[in-house]
Amino acid sequence: MRPVRLDGVSLTQRTLVEVAHGAHVELDADALKAVARAAEFLAEQVSREEPIYGVSTGFGSNADKLLGGHPLRKADTDRSLHRELQNNLIVTHAVCVGDAFAPEVVRAMMCIRINTLLRGHSGIRVETLQAMATMLNAGIVPVVPQLGSVGASGDLAPLSHLAIVLLGGGEAFIDGERMPGHEALKRKGLSPVSLSYKEGLALNNGTAQMLACGSLALQRLDELLDTADIAAAMTIDAFAGRLGAFAEEVHALRPHPGQVHVAAHLRQLLEGSTLADIPYHLVPKFRAWSPSAWDDDASHALSFDIGWDWVAFSQRHGREKFYDRFRPFRGGKKHQPQDSYSLRCIPQVHGAVRDALAQAKRVFDVELNAVTDNPLVFPDAQARHVEEQVISAGHFHGMPLALAMSYVKAAIPVLASISERRLNKLVDPATNDGLPAFLIGNEDGTESGLMIVQYTAAAIVNDLASRAMPASVYSIPTSANAEDHVSMGANEARHVLAMVGDLGKVLGLELMTAAQALDLRRDMINAARSLADRADADGFAAKVQGGPLKDDGDRTRFLKEVDGLRAELSDADEYRPGRAVEAAHAAIRTRIEPMHRDRALDGDVAMAVRLVVENVVLDAVRAALSD
């Protein structure tokens, strides 16, 4: 990967993800001039013995304590009190607990912190910033436990774990090997840094953890939203669903951006489908296979039988015009012009989640190039007093990110829930429009098919819903009430990152189930076509439940109508899904075989999840659409 140039003003979520996954960084020379100017200004003010928060005073509730000229008791270090203050800030604040963040999260945190410090309003020295960039490029990944930030003053504790390795303390990973921080530096030929004025505060006072977790979550959710549309489109084809609900003119009347986008995406994914909008009467319903179900060896190998119910003449009163348009047969599809909400309302639901994502992206784009520590240094401001050039404010407060994450956090279970509802419709014979129960033939009553796959999806959806409570609504004051309102944004973003991973599992299960249903739907309709090619009206009538027939005249009319159905199927081309759906289905089938009989499903389920994690299905569809 090419290096990413950091200048404090042009970092994007895309380039942040590149650094998170291994790209090196370069520091902009002009930005470093501003960094040097702020550091020189602070050193000058300290030499004048000006009281500056976090430089010549304590932190938080210790802000009223001014540093003296020398320690009041014998110290075990020869550092000045100003340097001791900064060192102590890092080593006493690195107190997080729990599992360590993944390397990509920590690399993103380091990149964010370097970028914001390049703005030149934090007082850090150029050499300290360059040491941090060198550590990042060397592949040293500090061990940052996940629990400990309340999201104001920024992510103090996790960022201290980040900075402590720079000082030769803490722990770090190199190529997955965990070791003491000083050893990691030594292994890469680096030396510990000794902090100067305000550098500890510059390193640990900001929103980098919540911003890193949230940015990686948003990038992944962006991909999962496209995957969710693909899963939904495959499910629509498996249902032989209706496309009118996705028409452009329909969504022009309620033009929420996400909704319009999803409707257009579904139209694109389903382009070329001859399963969607198929006439109701052509879709057979499942019947259990039996030894006498089929009339040739090739058909005898199928795992299903098919059939229709004929609408008798006595049942058509008042519906004659309808049966002039649609043949009088009830197969798998109900004669209704609309599908259930989990199909018909995909643009409204998926689109609303997209809009939540777009709002969060807007907030995060601002934060990526914001200065988030405290106090802020304005070395070139015209001022009478230093307080007008070193200003204490609240940019470390994570509430803008926390509320954006709360919105996304509520949206994730919604997307997972509608996916599970579609999956459930596919396996339930009462709702799957003529497919077999649990998508398996089960002629002997011994097979469960995909029954329990829906259980797993339901369990994940419930877990996601139970985790969707916003952390941002519950502030617990800290620092002896000096920090009396905090954002909890770090917890919010951490939750969202984990929840996005579980959302992908639900989508993987829907894709696996929809592929099985699509195979059955297509095979059942095309088996009907094949039979129609080789059978006459009497032969085809064996698949139609007729009657009661009062006389030979009724039977003649019955056979004539059966022959009309047979001829229409015989004349039809092979039924197929949309071109993009077909590409998705093919990608699934390279890793997961169709299920003709019960088999161990643990490997299939694990593979379905991998297909989503690795974007195998998404990449296949994108390639098909770009052809």
C-alpha positions as CSV (number, residue, x, y, z in Angstrom):
1,M,0.0,0.0,0.0
2,R,1.2,3.5,-0.7
3,P,1.9,5.7,2.3
4,V,-0.9,7.9,3.6
5,R,0.2,11.6,4.0
6,L,-1.2,13.1,7.2
7,D,-1.6,16.9,7.4
8,G,-4.3,17.3,10.0
9,V,-7.0,18.4,7.6
10,S,-7.4,15.7,4.9
11,L,-7.7,12.4,6.6
12,T,-10.7,10.4,5.3
13,Q,-12.4,7.2,6.6
14,R,-11.1,5.4,3.5
15,T,-7.4,6.4,4.2
16,L,-7.9,5.7,7.9
17,V,-8.9,2.1,7.1
18,E,-5.9,1.8,4.9
19,V,-3.6,2.7,7.8
20,A,-5.6,0.5,10.1
21,H,-4.8,-2.5,7.8
22,G,-1.1,-1.8,7.4
23,A,-0.4,1.3,5.3
24,H,2.4,3.5,6.5
25,V,2.0,7.2,7.2
26,E,4.1,10.3,6.2
27,L,3.9,13.6,8.0
28,D,3.3,16.8,6.0
29,A,6.3,19.2,6.3
30,D,4.1,22.3,6.4
31,A,2.0,20.9,9.2
32,L,5.1,20.1,11.2
33,K,6.1,23.8,11.1
34,A,2.8,24.6,12.9
35,V,3.5,21.8,15.4
36,A,7.0,23.3,16.1
37,R,5.6,26.8,16.5
38,A,3.1,25.7,19.2
39,A,5.7,23.7,21.1
40,E,8.1,26.7,21.1
41,F,5.3,29.0,22.3
42,L,4.6,26.8,25.3
43,A,8.3,26.6,26.2
44,E,8.5,30.4,26.1
45,Q,5.4,30.7,28.3
46,V,6.8,28.3,30.9
47,S,10.0,30.2,31.0
48,R,7.9,33.2,31.9
49,E,6.3,31.2,34.7
50,E,2.8,31.7,33.3
51,P,0.1,29.5,34.9
52,I,-1.2,27.2,32.2
53,Y,-3.6,24.3,32.7
54,G,-2.0,20.9,32.3
55,V,1.4,22.5,31.8
56,S,2.2,24.3,35.0
57,T,-0.9,23.2,36.9
58,G,-2.3,19.7,37.7
59,F,-5.1,18.0,35.8
60,G,-8.8,17.6,36.3
61,S,-9.7,18.2,40.0
62,N,-6.0,19.1,40.5
63,A,-6.2,22.1,38.2
64,D,-6.0,24.5,41.2
65,K,-2.5,23.2,42.1
66,L,0.4,25.2,40.7
67,L,3.7,23.5,40.1
68,G,6.6,24.8,42.2
69,G,10.2,25.2,41.2
70,H,11.3,21.9,42.7
71,P,9.9,18.8,44.5
72,L,8.9,19.3,48.1
73,R,10.3,15.9,49.0
74,K,13.2,13.8,47.5
75,A,12.2,12.4,44.2
76,D,13.5,9.2,42.6
77,T,13.9,11.0,39.2
78,D,15.9,13.9,37.9
79,R,13.0,15.0,35.6
80,S,11.7,18.5,36.2
81,L,8.3,18.8,37.7
82,H,6.8,19.8,34.4
83,R,8.2,16.7,32.7
84,E,7.2,14.6,35.8
85,L,3.7,15.9,35.5
86,Q,3.4,14.7,31.8
87,N,5.0,11.3,32.5
88,N,2.8,10.7,35.5
89,L,-0.3,11.5,33.5
90,I,0.4,8.7,31.1
91,V,1.6,6.0,33.6
92,T,-1.2,6.6,36.1
93,H,-3.9,6.8,33.4
94,A,-3.1,3.5,31.7
95,V,-5.5,1.5,33.7
96,C,-7.9,-0.2,31.2
97,V,-9.0,-3.8,31.6
98,G,-10.4,-6.6,29.4
99,D,-9.3,-8.1,26.2
100,A,-7.0,-6.1,24.0
101,F,-8.3,-4.3,21.0
102,A,-7.6,-5.8,17.6
103,P,-4.4,-4.4,15.9
104,E,-6.5,-2.6,13.2
105,V,-8.3,-0.6,15.9
106,V,-5.1,0.4,17.7
107,R,-3.4,1.4,14.4
108,A,-6.4,3.5,13.6
109,M,-6.2,5.2,17.0
110,M,-2.5,6.0,16.5
111,C,-3.2,7.4,13.0
112,I,-6.1,9.6,14.4
113,R,-4.0,10.9,17.2
114,I,-1.0,11.8,14.9
115,N,-3.4,13.5,12.5
116,T,-5.1,15.7,15.1
117,L,-1.8,16.7,16.7
118,L,-0.5,17.9,13.3
119,R,-3.0,20.7,13.4
120,G,-0.5,22.6,15.6
121,H,-2.8,23.5,18.5
122,S,-1.7,20.9,21.0
123,G,1.9,21.9,22.0
124,I,3.6,18.5,21.2
125,R,7.1,18.6,19.8
126,V,7.9,17.6,16.3
127,E,10.3,14.9,17.5
128,T,7.7,13.3,19.8
129,L,5.1,13.2,16.9
130,Q,7.7,11.7,14.6
131,A,8.6,9.1,17.2
132,M,4.9,8.1,17.3
133,A,4.7,7.9,13.5
134,T,7.9,5.8,13.4
135,M,6.4,3.4,16.0
136,L,3.3,3.0,13.9
137,N,5.2,2.4,10.7
138,A,7.5,-0.1,12.5
139,G,4.5,-2.3,13.2
140,I,4.6,-1.8,17.0
141,V,1.0,-2.2,18.2
142,P,0.4,-1.1,21.8
143,V,-1.7,-3.4,23.9
144,V,-4.9,-1.4,24.6
145,P,-7.4,-3.2,26.8
146,Q,-11.0,-2.4,25.8
147,L,-12.6,-1.2,29.0
148,G,-11.8,2.1,30.7
149,S,-12.9,5.2,28.8
150,V,-15.9,7.2,29.7
151,G,-15.6,9.4,26.6
152,A,-14.6,12.7,28.3
153,S,-11.9,13.9,28.9
154,G,-11.7,12.0,25.7
155,D,-10.4,8.5,25.8
156,L,-7.8,9.1,28.6
157,A,-7.1,5.6,29.7
158,P,-6.9,3.8,26.4
159,L,-4.8,6.6,24.9
160,S,-2.5,6.3,27.8
161,H,-1.9,2.6,27.0
162,L,-1.1,3.9,23.5
163,A,1.4,6.5,24.7
164,I,3.0,4.5,27.5
165,V,4.7,2.2,24.9
166,L,6.3,5.4,23.5
167,L,7.8,5.9,26.9
168,G,9.2,2.4,27.1
169,G,6.4,1.1,29.3
170,G,3.3,-1.0,28.9
171,E,3.1,-3.9,26.4
172,A,2.9,-4.1,22.6
173,F,2.4,-6.6,19.8
174,I,4.9,-7.1,17.0
175,D,3.6,-9.5,14.3
176,G,1.2,-11.0,16.9
177,E,3.8,-11.5,19.6
178,R,3.1,-9.8,22.9
179,M,6.0,-8.3,24.8
180,P,7.0,-5.5,27.1
181,G,6.9,-2.0,25.5
182,H,10.6,-1.4,26.0
183,E,11.5,-4.7,24.3
184,A,9.2,-3.8,21.4
185,L,11.0,-0.5,20.9
186,K,14.4,-2.2,21.2
187,R,13.5,-4.9,18.7
188,K,12.7,-2.2,16.1
189,G,15.8,-0.1,17.0
190,L,13.8,2.7,18.7
191,S,14.4,4.6,21.9
192,P,11.9,5.7,24.6
193,V,10.7,9.3,24.5
194,S,10.9,11.7,27.4
195,L,7.9,14.0,27.4
196,S,8.0,17.7,27.5
197,Y,5.4,20.5,28.3
198,K,1.8,19.3,27.8
199,E,2.9,16.3,25.7
200,G,1.3,13.7,27.9
201,L,-2.0,15.7,27.8
202,A,-1.7,16.0,24.0
203,L,-1.2,12.3,23.7
204,N,-4.0,11.0,25.8
205,N,-6.7,13.7,25.8
206,G,-8.9,13.1,22.7
207,T,-11.5,10.9,21.1
208,A,-9.3,8.5,19.2
209,Q,-10.6,5.2,20.6
210,M,-14.3,6.0,19.9
211,L,-13.4,7.5,16.5
212,A,-11.3,4.5,15.5
213,C,-13.9,1.9,16.6
214,G,-16.7,3.9,15.1
215,S,-14.9,4.5,11.8
216,L,-14.1,0.8,11.3
217,A,-17.7,-0.1,12.2
218,L,-19.1,2.4,9.7
219,Q,-16.8,1.2,7.0
220,R,-17.9,-2.4,7.7
221,L,-21.6,-1.4,7.9
222,D,-21.3,0.2,4.5
223,E,-20.3,-3.1,3.0
224,L,-22.9,-5.0,5.0
225,L,-25.7,-2.8,3.8
226,D,-24.8,-3.7,0.2
227,T,-24.7,-7.4,1.3
228,A,-28.1,-7.0,3.0
229,D,-29.6,-5.7,-0.3
230,I,-28.1,-8.7,-2.1
231,A,-29.5,-11.2,0.4
232,A,-32.9,-9.4,0.1
233,A,-32.8,-9.6,-3.7
234,M,-32.0,-13.3,-3.6
235,T,-34.8,-13.9,-1.2
236,I,-37.2,-12.0,-3.5
237,D,-36.2,-14.2,-6.4
238,A,-36.6,-17.3,-4.2
239,F,-40.1,-16.1,-3.4
240,A,-40.9,-15.2,-7.1
241,G,-41.8,-11.8,-5.5
242,R,-43.4,-8.7,-6.9
243,L,-41.3,-5.8,-8.1
244,G,-43.8,-3.0,-8.2
245,A,-42.9,-1.9,-4.7
246,F,-39.5,-0.9,-5.9
247,A,-40.5,1.2,-8.9
248,E,-38.7,4.5,-9.3
249,E,-41.9,6.5,-9.6
250,V,-43.1,5.0,-6.3
251,H,-40.0,6.2,-4.3
252,A,-40.0,9.6,-6.0
253,L,-43.1,10.3,-3.8
254,R,-41.2,9.7,-0.6
255,P,-37.6,10.5,-1.5
256,H,-35.6,9.7,1.6
257,P,-32.1,9.3,0.2
258,G,-31.5,5.8,1.6
259,Q,-34.9,4.5,0.6
260,V,-34.4,5.8,-3.0
261,H,-30.9,4.2,-3.1
262,V,-32.1,0.8,-1.9
263,A,-35.0,0.7,-4.3
264,A,-32.7,1.5,-7.2
265,H,-30.1,-1.1,-6.0
266,L,-32.8,-3.8,-5.8
267,R,-33.9,-3.0,-9.4
268,Q,-30.3,-3.3,-10.5
269,L,-29.8,-6.6,-8.6
270,L,-33.0,-8.1,-9.9
271,E,-32.5,-7.0,-13.5
272,G,-33.0,-9.9,-15.9
273,S,-35.0,-12.0,-13.4
274,T,-37.8,-14.1,-14.9
275,L,-38.7,-15.4,-11.4
276,A,-39.8,-12.1,-10.1
277,D,-43.3,-11.1,-11.3
278,I,-43.9,-14.5,-12.7
279,P,-47.6,-15.1,-13.3
280,Y,-49.1,-16.6,-10.1
281,H,-50.6,-19.7,-11.8
282,L,-47.2,-20.9,-13.2
283,V,-45.6,-21.4,-9.8
284,P,-46.2,-25.0,-8.6
285,K,-46.3,-25.8,-4.9
286,F,-44.3,-28.4,-3.2
287,R,-45.6,-31.9,-2.6
288,A,-43.6,-34.6,-1.0
289,W,-41.7,-36.9,-3.3
290,S,-43.0,-40.5,-3.7
291,P,-41.8,-43.4,-5.9
292,S,-44.6,-42.7,-8.3
293,A,-44.2,-39.0,-8.4
294,W,-42.3,-38.8,-11.8
295,D,-42.4,-40.5,-15.1
296,D,-38.7,-40.7,-16.1
297,D,-35.4,-41.5,-14.5
298,A,-34.1,-37.9,-14.5
299,S,-37.2,-36.6,-12.7
300,H,-37.3,-39.5,-10.4
301,A,-34.0,-38.3,-8.9
302,L,-35.6,-35.1,-7.7
303,S,-36.2,-34.5,-4.0
304,F,-39.7,-33.1,-4.5
305,D,-43.0,-33.5,-6.2
306,I,-45.0,-30.5,-7.5
307,G,-48.6,-29.8,-8.0
308,W,-51.5,-27.3,-8.4
309,D,-55.0,-27.1,-7.1
310,W,-57.6,-26.4,-9.9
311,V,-60.3,-23.8,-9.1
312,A,-63.5,-25.6,-9.9
313,F,-66.2,-23.8,-11.9
314,S,-68.5,-23.6,-8.9
315,Q,-65.8,-21.6,-7.1
316,R,-65.4,-18.9,-9.7
317,H,-68.7,-17.0,-9.3
318,G,-68.0,-13.3,-9.3
319,R,-64.4,-13.9,-10.2
320,E,-64.8,-14.6,-13.9
321,K,-62.7,-11.6,-15.0
322,F,-59.9,-12.6,-12.7
323,Y,-59.8,-16.1,-14.2
324,D,-59.9,-14.7,-17.7
325,R,-56.5,-13.1,-16.9
326,F,-55.0,-15.7,-14.6
327,R,-55.5,-19.4,-15.2
328,P,-57.7,-21.1,-12.6
329,F,-54.9,-22.9,-10.7
330,R,-53.6,-22.4,-7.2
331,G,-49.9,-23.2,-6.9
332,G,-47.3,-21.9,-4.6
333,K,-48.0,-18.2,-5.1
334,K,-51.1,-16.6,-3.5
335,H,-53.2,-14.5,-5.8
336,Q,-52.4,-11.2,-4.2
337,P,-50.6,-8.1,-5.6
338,Q,-48.4,-7.4,-2.7
339,D,-45.8,-9.3,-0.7
340,S,-45.3,-9.2,3.1
341,Y,-43.6,-6.3,4.7
342,S,-40.2,-8.0,5.1
343,L,-40.1,-8.1,1.2
344,R,-42.2,-5.1,0.2
345,C,-40.7,-2.7,2.7
346,I,-37.0,-3.5,2.1
347,P,-36.3,0.0,0.7
348,Q,-38.0,1.7,3.7
349,V,-36.1,-0.4,6.3
350,H,-32.7,-0.8,4.6
351,G,-32.9,2.8,3.5
352,A,-33.5,4.1,7.0
353,V,-30.4,2.3,8.2
354,R,-28.5,3.8,5.3
355,D,-29.6,7.2,6.4
356,A,-28.4,6.5,9.9
357,L,-25.1,5.5,8.5
358,A,-24.9,8.6,6.4
359,Q,-25.5,10.9,9.4
360,A,-22.8,9.1,11.4
361,K,-20.4,9.4,8.5
362,R,-21.0,13.1,8.3
363,V,-20.2,13.5,12.0
364,F,-17.1,11.3,11.8
365,D,-15.7,13.1,8.7
366,V,-15.7,16.3,10.8
367,E,-14.0,14.6,13.8
368,L,-11.3,12.9,11.8
369,N,-9.6,16.3,11.2
370,A,-10.7,18.0,14.4
371,V,-8.5,19.0,17.4
372,T,-9.8,17.1,20.4
373,D,-7.4,17.7,23.3
374,N,-7.3,20.4,25.9
375,P,-6.2,23.1,26.4
376,L,-5.9,24.5,22.9
377,V,-2.9,26.5,21.9
378,F,-3.2,29.5,19.7
379,P,0.5,30.8,19.5
380,D,-0.1,33.5,16.9
381,A,-3.3,35.0,18.4
382,Q,-3.1,38.7,19.4
383,A,-3.7,38.6,23.2
384,R,-3.0,40.5,26.3
385,H,-2.8,37.4,28.6
386,V,-1.7,33.9,28.0
387,E,-5.2,32.7,28.9
388,E,-6.3,34.1,25.6
389,Q,-3.7,32.0,23.8
390,V,-4.0,28.7,25.8
391,I,-7.7,28.2,26.1
392,S,-9.4,25.5,28.1
393,A,-12.5,24.1,26.3
394,G,-14.3,20.9,25.8
395,H,-13.4,19.4,22.4
396,F,-12.5,16.1,24.1
397,H,-16.1,15.5,24.9
398,G,-17.3,12.6,22.8
399,M,-21.0,13.4,22.7
400,P,-21.2,14.2,18.9
401,L,-19.8,10.8,18.2
402,A,-21.7,9.1,21.0
403,L,-25.1,10.2,19.7
404,A,-24.2,9.4,16.1
405,M,-23.3,5.9,17.3
406,S,-26.5,5.6,19.3
407,Y,-28.4,6.1,16.1
408,V,-26.4,3.5,14.3
409,K,-26.6,1.2,17.3
410,A,-30.4,1.3,17.2
411,A,-30.4,0.7,13.4
412,I,-28.3,-2.5,13.5
413,P,-30.9,-4.8,15.2
414,V,-33.5,-3.4,12.7
415,L,-31.5,-4.6,9.7
416,A,-30.8,-7.9,11.4
417,S,-34.4,-8.3,12.3
418,I,-35.8,-7.9,8.8
419,S,-33.2,-10.3,7.5
420,E,-34.2,-12.9,10.1
421,R,-37.9,-12.4,9.2
422,R,-37.1,-13.0,5.5
423,L,-35.2,-16.1,6.5
424,N,-38.1,-17.3,8.6
425,K,-40.5,-16.8,5.7
426,L,-38.4,-19.0,3.6
427,V,-38.4,-22.0,6.0
428,D,-42.0,-21.7,7.2
429,P,-44.4,-23.7,4.9
430,A,-47.2,-21.4,5.9
431,T,-45.4,-18.3,4.5
432,N,-42.9,-19.5,1.9
433,D,-45.3,-19.6,-1.1
434,G,-45.2,-23.3,-1.9
435,L,-41.7,-24.3,-0.9
436,P,-41.1,-27.4,1.3
437,A,-41.0,-26.9,5.1
438,F,-37.5,-26.0,6.2
439,L,-36.4,-26.3,2.6
440,I,-36.0,-30.0,2.6
441,G,-38.0,-32.8,1.0
442,N,-38.4,-34.9,4.2
443,E,-40.5,-37.6,2.5
444,D,-39.7,-40.0,5.3
445,G,-40.2,-37.5,8.1
446,T,-36.6,-37.8,9.4
447,E,-35.2,-34.4,8.2
448,S,-35.0,-31.0,9.8
449,G,-33.4,-29.2,6.9
450,L,-32.7,-25.5,7.8
451,M,-35.1,-25.4,10.7
452,I,-32.4,-24.5,13.3
453,V,-30.6,-22.0,11.2
454,Q,-33.5,-19.7,11.9
455,Y,-33.1,-20.3,15.6
456,T,-29.5,-19.1,15.4
457,A,-30.5,-16.0,13.5
458,A,-33.3,-15.3,16.1
459,A,-30.8,-15.7,18.9
460,I,-28.4,-13.2,17.4
461,V,-31.2,-10.7,16.7
462,N,-32.4,-10.9,20.3
463,D,-28.8,-10.4,21.5
464,L,-28.4,-7.4,19.2
465,A,-31.6,-5.9,20.4
466,S,-30.7,-6.3,24.0
467,R,-27.4,-4.5,23.4
468,A,-29.0,-1.5,21.5
469,M,-29.6,0.5,24.7
470,P,-27.7,3.8,24.1
471,A,-24.7,4.2,26.4
472,S,-24.8,7.9,25.7
473,V,-27.9,8.5,27.9
474,Y,-26.2,7.4,31.1
475,S,-23.4,9.7,32.4
476,I,-21.4,8.8,35.5
477,P,-19.3,11.8,36.7
478,T,-15.5,11.3,37.2
479,S,-12.5,13.1,38.7
480,A,-14.1,14.2,41.9
481,N,-17.0,15.8,39.9
482,A,-14.6,18.1,38.0
483,E,-15.7,16.0,35.0
484,D,-19.3,15.9,35.9
485,H,-20.8,15.0,32.5
486,V,-19.3,12.4,30.2
487,S,-20.3,10.9,26.9
488,M,-19.7,7.2,27.2
489,G,-18.9,7.4,23.5
490,A,-16.1,4.9,23.8
491,N,-18.5,2.2,25.0
492,E,-21.0,3.2,22.3
493,A,-18.5,2.9,19.5
494,R,-17.0,-0.3,20.9
495,H,-20.5,-1.9,21.1
496,V,-21.3,-0.9,17.5
497,L,-18.1,-2.4,16.2
498,A,-19.0,-5.7,17.9
499,M,-22.6,-5.5,16.8
500,V,-21.7,-5.0,13.2
501,G,-19.8,-8.3,13.2
502,D,-22.9,-10.1,14.5
503,L,-25.1,-8.4,11.9
504,G,-22.9,-10.0,9.3
505,K,-23.6,-13.4,10.8
506,V,-27.4,-13.0,10.4
507,L,-26.9,-11.8,6.8
508,G,-24.7,-14.9,6.1
509,L,-27.5,-17.2,7.4
510,E,-30.1,-15.4,5.1
511,L,-27.8,-15.8,2.1
512,M,-27.3,-19.5,2.8
513,T,-31.0,-20.1,3.3
514,A,-32.0,-18.0,0.3
515,A,-29.6,-19.9,-1.9
516,Q,-31.3,-23.2,-0.9
517,A,-34.7,-21.7,-1.5
518,L,-33.7,-20.3,-4.9
519,D,-32.5,-23.7,-6.0
520,L,-35.8,-25.3,-5.0
521,R,-37.9,-22.6,-6.6
522,R,-36.0,-22.7,-9.8
523,D,-35.8,-26.5,-9.9
524,M,-39.6,-26.8,-9.2
525,I,-40.6,-24.4,-11.9
526,N,-38.2,-25.9,-14.4
527,A,-39.3,-29.4,-13.5
528,A,-42.8,-28.3,-14.4
529,R,-41.5,-27.0,-17.7
530,S,-39.8,-30.2,-18.5
531,L,-42.9,-32.3,-17.7
532,A,-45.0,-29.9,-19.8
533,D,-42.6,-30.5,-22.8
534,R,-43.0,-34.3,-22.7
535,A,-46.6,-34.8,-21.4
536,D,-50.0,-34.3,-22.9
537,A,-52.9,-32.9,-21.0
538,D,-53.8,-36.2,-19.4
539,G,-50.2,-36.7,-18.3
540,F,-49.9,-33.2,-16.9
541,A,-53.3,-33.5,-15.1
542,A,-51.7,-35.9,-12.7
543,K,-50.0,-32.9,-11.1
544,V,-53.3,-31.0,-10.7
545,Q,-55.7,-31.7,-8.0
546,G,-59.1,-31.4,-9.8
547,G,-62.7,-31.7,-8.9
548,P,-65.3,-32.2,-8.1
549,L,-66.1,-33.0,-11.7
550,K,-69.8,-33.6,-12.3
551,D,-69.7,-35.1,-15.8
552,D,-67.7,-35.7,-18.8
553,G,-68.3,-32.1,-19.9
554,D,-66.6,-30.8,-16.8
555,R,-63.7,-33.1,-17.3
556,T,-63.3,-32.0,-20.9
557,R,-63.2,-28.3,-19.8
558,F,-60.8,-29.3,-16.9
559,L,-58.4,-31.0,-19.3
560,K,-58.6,-28.0,-21.7
561,E,-57.6,-25.6,-18.9
562,V,-54.9,-28.0,-17.7
563,D,-53.5,-28.2,-21.3
564,G,-53.5,-24.4,-21.4
565,L,-51.3,-24.3,-18.3
566,R,-49.1,-27.1,-19.7
567,A,-48.7,-25.2,-23.0
568,E,-47.8,-22.0,-21.3
569,L,-45.1,-23.7,-19.2
570,S,-43.8,-25.6,-22.2
571,D,-43.4,-22.4,-24.3
572,A,-41.6,-20.5,-21.5
573,D,-37.9,-20.1,-21.4
574,E,-35.9,-21.5,-18.4
575,Y,-36.7,-19.5,-15.4
576,R,-33.8,-17.7,-13.7
577,P,-33.0,-15.1,-11.1
578,G,-31.6,-11.6,-11.8
579,R,-28.1,-11.6,-13.3
580,A,-26.5,-10.1,-10.1
581,V,-28.5,-12.5,-7.9
582,E,-27.2,-15.4,-10.1
583,A,-23.6,-14.2,-9.5
584,A,-24.2,-14.1,-5.7
585,H,-25.8,-17.6,-5.8
586,A,-22.8,-18.9,-7.8
587,A,-20.4,-17.5,-5.3
588,I,-22.2,-19.2,-2.5
589,R,-22.3,-22.5,-4.4
590,T,-18.6,-22.5,-4.8
591,R,-18.3,-23.0,-1.0
592,I,-21.6,-24.5,0.1
593,E,-23.3,-27.3,-1.8
594,P,-27.1,-27.5,-2.1
595,M,-28.8,-29.6,0.6
596,H,-30.7,-32.5,-0.8
597,R,-30.7,-34.5,2.4
598,D,-30.0,-33.7,6.0
599,R,-26.3,-33.3,6.8
600,A,-24.0,-31.7,9.4
601,L,-24.5,-28.0,9.0
602,D,-21.8,-26.6,11.3
603,G,-19.3,-26.3,8.5
604,D,-21.9,-24.7,6.1
605,V,-22.9,-22.1,8.7
606,A,-19.3,-21.2,9.4
607,M,-18.7,-20.9,5.7
608,A,-21.8,-18.7,5.2
609,V,-20.4,-16.3,7.8
610,R,-17.0,-16.3,6.2
611,L,-18.6,-15.5,2.8
612,V,-19.8,-12.3,4.4
613,V,-16.7,-11.5,6.4
614,E,-14.5,-11.9,3.4
615,N,-16.9,-10.1,1.0
616,V,-16.9,-13.1,-1.3
617,V,-20.6,-12.6,-2.3
618,L,-20.4,-8.8,-2.4
619,D,-17.3,-8.9,-4.6
620,A,-18.9,-11.4,-7.0
621,V,-22.0,-9.2,-7.4
622,R,-19.9,-6.0,-7.8
623,A,-17.9,-7.8,-10.6
624,A,-21.1,-8.9,-12.3
625,L,-22.6,-5.4,-12.2
626,S,-19.4,-3.8,-13.6
627,D,-19.3,-6.1,-16.6
